[in-house]
């Protein structure tokens, strides 16, 4: 049977000198050539394919960001204007409400003044009427005072001295005492 050799061979089996190939001075020139070709190929691929795609993606994103910022600024300006309009309308509404409240207060004050004037006039009329009645009652009472005084004097004289006095004498005595 034939045996297959799967083991790694030695450097002598490969025909080399036994040093690591990248450090072998005899292969430097071919390694440098392949390095230059590979670098040139990668540079060409990067400059013609990858970098333009990345550049276009960055420009697209930059443009989208700029549009979003412009839109955000526009919306901010609109919201500031809307807020200013709202605050102005709120201030106008407050002023109108204050005016309406002031008108209502003035109207109710005027209505109360009219009612108060009517009540005061009614009370003044009642007071004048009461004063007239009081003056009448006072005058009547004052007119009856001399009669009462005369009757009282007659009763006193009658009880004190048990003598009968004429009405004319009592009347002259009461009028002399008043004066």
ROFIKOL-100392 format. One line per field, with one value per residue (C-alpha): residue number from 1; y, x, z; residue in three letters. Coordinates in nm, 4 decimals. Layout:
N
k	(NUM/...)
y	(Y/...)
x	(X/...)
z	(Z/...)
r	(ALA/...)
END
This chain:
179
k	(1/2/3/4/5/6/7/8/9/10/11/12/13/14/15/16/17/18/19/20/21/22/23/24/25/26/27/28/29/30/31/32/33/34/35/36/37/38/39/40/41/42/43/44/45/46/47/48/49/50/51/52/53/54/55/56/57/58/59/60/61/62/63/64/65/66/67/68/69/70/71/72/73/74/75/76/77/78/79/80/81/82/83/84/85/86/87/88/89/90/91/92/93/94/95/96/97/98/99/100/101/102/103/104/105/106/107/108/109/110/111/112/113/114/115/116/117/118/119/120/121/122/123/124/125/126/127/128/129/130/131/132/133/134/135/136/137/138/139/140/141/142/143/144/145/146/147/148/149/150/151/152/153/154/155/156/157/158/159/160/161/162/163/164/165/166/167/168/169/170/171/172/173/174/175/176/177/178/179)
y	(0.0000/0.3451/0.5844/0.9409/1.1844/1.4524/1.5922/1.9253/1.8891/2.0492/2.3455/2.1155/1.9461/2.2795/2.3695/2.6709/2.7819/2.7470/3.1175/3.2844/3.3942/3.7592/3.8005/3.6326/3.8931/3.7129/3.7718/4.1416/4.2742/4.0529/4.1327/4.5054/4.4703/4.2837/4.5354/4.8218/4.6447/4.5573/4.9088/5.0626/4.8336/4.9143/5.2843/5.2725/5.0789/5.3122/5.6328/5.5286/5.3135/5.3257/5.6895/5.8366/5.6233/5.7278/6.0892/6.0806/5.9222/6.1925/6.4682/6.3192/6.3005/6.6509/6.7813/6.5965/6.7320/7.0851/7.0445/6.9098/7.2030/7.4501/7.2807/7.2871/7.6584/7.7272/7.5332/7.7101/8.0466/7.9450/7.8233/8.1467/8.3451/8.1257/8.1746/8.5506/8.5551/8.3433/8.5696/8.8789/8.7269/8.6241/8.9777/9.1174/8.8719/8.9703/9.3369/9.2728/9.0690/9.3474/9.5996/9.3841/9.3389/9.7145/9.7840/9.5345/9.6972/10.0432/9.9275/9.7603/10.0647/10.2927/10.0627/10.0574/10.4359/10.4675/10.2234/10.3968/10.7367/10.5982/10.4440/10.7636/10.9710/10.7304/10.7416/11.1227/11.1389/10.9007/11.1002/11.4257/11.2681/11.1320/11.4733/11.6350/11.3832/11.4346/11.8114/11.7728/11.5441/11.7809/12.0805/11.8921/11.7793/12.1303/12.2557/12.0047/12.0747/12.3901/12.2014/11.9215/12.1728/12.3512/12.0237/11.9150/12.2503/12.2391/11.8865/11.9868/12.2971/12.0968/11.8314/12.0633/12.3350/12.1768/12.4935/12.5364/12.7633/12.8938/12.7874/13.1448/13.1757/12.8487/12.9501/13.2839/13.1134/12.8516/13.1161/13.3320/13.0303/12.9580/13.3024)
x	(0.0000/0.1062/0.1113/0.0229/0.2362/0.0222/0.2882/0.4379/0.7624/1.0854/1.2447/1.4658/1.1592/1.0382/1.3639/1.4267/1.7093/1.5159/1.4380/1.0989/1.0036/0.9145/1.2561/1.4364/1.6489/1.6270/1.2462/1.2448/1.2157/0.9169/0.7525/0.7935/0.6499/0.3446/0.3082/0.3070/0.0594/-0.1724/-0.1472/-0.2161/-0.5150/-0.6576/-0.5924/-0.7687/-1.0672/-1.0918/-1.0621/-1.2980/-1.5580/-1.5624/-1.4734/-1.7229/-1.9998/-1.9033/-1.8770/-2.2220/-2.3689/-2.2068/-2.3323/-2.6819/-2.6791/-2.5362/-2.8080/-3.0781/-2.9424/-2.9349/-3.2948/-3.4008/-3.2316/-3.3974/-3.7341/-3.6758/-3.5900/-3.8979/-4.1205/-3.9616/-4.0296/-4.3889/-4.4387/-4.2883/-4.5261/-4.8173/-4.7230/-4.6953/-5.0344/-5.1861/-5.0449/-5.1715/-5.5184/-5.5143/-5.4207/-5.6974/-5.9479/-5.8438/-5.8824/-6.2273/-6.3288/-6.2064/-6.4054/-6.7183/-6.6783/-6.6291/-6.9403/-7.1375/-7.0135/-7.1008/-7.4447/-7.5211/-7.3886/-7.6129/-7.9098/-7.8394/-7.8042/-8.1450/-8.3009/-8.1310/-8.2513/-8.6071/-8.5869/-8.4362/-8.7127/-8.9752/-8.8140/-8.7933/-9.1635/-9.2483/-9.0284/-9.1957/-9.5388/-9.4416/-9.3033/-9.6308/-9.8297/-9.5964/-9.6312/-10.0107/-10.0126/-9.7759/-9.9910/-10.3037/-10.1247/-10.0027/-10.3559/-10.4846/-10.2066/-10.3769/-10.7063/-10.5326/-10.3440/-10.6692/-10.8438/-10.5454/-10.5270/-10.9007/-10.8690/-10.5689/-10.7374/-11.0473/-10.8571/-10.6180/-10.8486/-11.1822/-11.3040/-11.4734/-11.2896/-11.4360/-11.3032/-11.2135/-10.9957/-10.8180/-10.7700/-10.6159/-10.3910/-10.2686/-10.2034/-10.0182/-9.7980/-9.7134/-9.5985)
z	(0.0000/-0.0796/0.2027/0.1551/0.3277/0.4863/0.7008/0.6376/0.4621/0.5539/0.3866/0.1868/0.0423/-0.0985/-0.2505/-0.0294/0.1807/0.4990/0.5713/0.5917/0.2332/0.3098/0.4657/0.1819/0.0026/-0.3293/-0.3453/-0.2436/-0.5955/-0.6873/-0.3521/-0.4089/-0.7596/-0.6356/-0.3506/-0.6004/-0.8308/-0.5393/-0.3937/-0.7353/-0.7892/-0.4433/-0.4965/-0.8351/-0.6887/-0.3910/-0.5960/-0.8760/-0.6985/-0.3176/-0.2461/-0.4975/-0.3471/0.0060/-0.1099/-0.2699/0.0449/0.2599/0.0261/0.0296/0.4082/0.4314/0.1999/0.3957/0.7237/0.5797/0.4577/0.7964/0.9722/0.7339/0.7915/1.1678/1.1529/0.9398/1.1805/1.4771/1.3138/1.2414/1.5985/1.7354/1.5152/1.6243/1.9895/1.9397/1.7641/2.0411/2.3117/2.1274/2.0880/2.4540/2.5569/2.3317/2.4801/2.8320/2.7421/2.5918/2.8976/3.1236/2.9179/2.9310/3.3074/3.3501/3.1406/3.3512/3.6727/3.5396/3.4262/3.7587/3.9457/3.7376/3.7952/4.1688/4.1709/4.0029/4.2512/4.5442/4.4228/4.3966/4.7425/4.8860/4.7257/4.8614/5.2063/5.1922/5.1032/5.3886/5.6293/5.5196/5.5622/5.9047/6.0059/5.8978/6.1037/6.3989/6.3646/6.3515/6.6527/6.8346/6.7510/6.8632/7.1792/7.2454/7.1919/7.4433/7.6967/7.8185/7.8563/8.0414/8.2529/8.3326/8.4249/8.6351/8.8111/8.8837/9.0255/9.2392/9.3754/9.4465/9.6380/9.8138/9.9325/9.8549/9.6956/9.3661/9.1266/8.8031/8.4697/8.3845/8.6928/8.6196/8.2568/8.3497/8.6110/8.3569/8.0875/8.3420/8.4319/8.0636/7.9849)
r	(UNK/UNK/UNK/UNK/UNK/UNK/UNK/UNK/UNK/UNK/UNK/UNK/UNK/UNK/UNK/UNK/UNK/UNK/UNK/UNK/UNK/UNK/UNK/UNK/UNK/UNK/UNK/UNK/UNK/UNK/UNK/UNK/UNK/UNK/UNK/UNK/UNK/UNK/UNK/UNK/UNK/UNK/UNK/UNK/UNK/UNK/UNK/UNK/UNK/UNK/UNK/UNK/UNK/UNK/UNK/UNK/UNK/UNK/UNK/UNK/UNK/UNK/UNK/UNK/UNK/UNK/UNK/UNK/UNK/UNK/UNK/UNK/UNK/UNK/UNK/UNK/UNK/UNK/UNK/UNK/UNK/UNK/UNK/UNK/UNK/UNK/UNK/UNK/UNK/UNK/UNK/UNK/UNK/UNK/UNK/UNK/UNK/UNK/UNK/UNK/UNK/UNK/UNK/UNK/UNK/UNK/UNK/UNK/UNK/UNK/UNK/UNK/UNK/UNK/UNK/UNK/UNK/UNK/UNK/UNK/UNK/UNK/UNK/UNK/UNK/UNK/UNK/UNK/UNK/UNK/UNK/UNK/UNK/UNK/UNK/UNK/UNK/UNK/UNK/UNK/UNK/UNK/UNK/UNK/UNK/UNK/UNK/UNK/UNK/UNK/UNK/UNK/UNK/UNK/UNK/UNK/UNK/UNK/UNK/UNK/UNK/UNK/UNK/UNK/UNK/UNK/UNK/UNK/UNK/UNK/UNK/UNK/UNK/UNK/UNK/UNK/UNK/UNK/UNK)
END
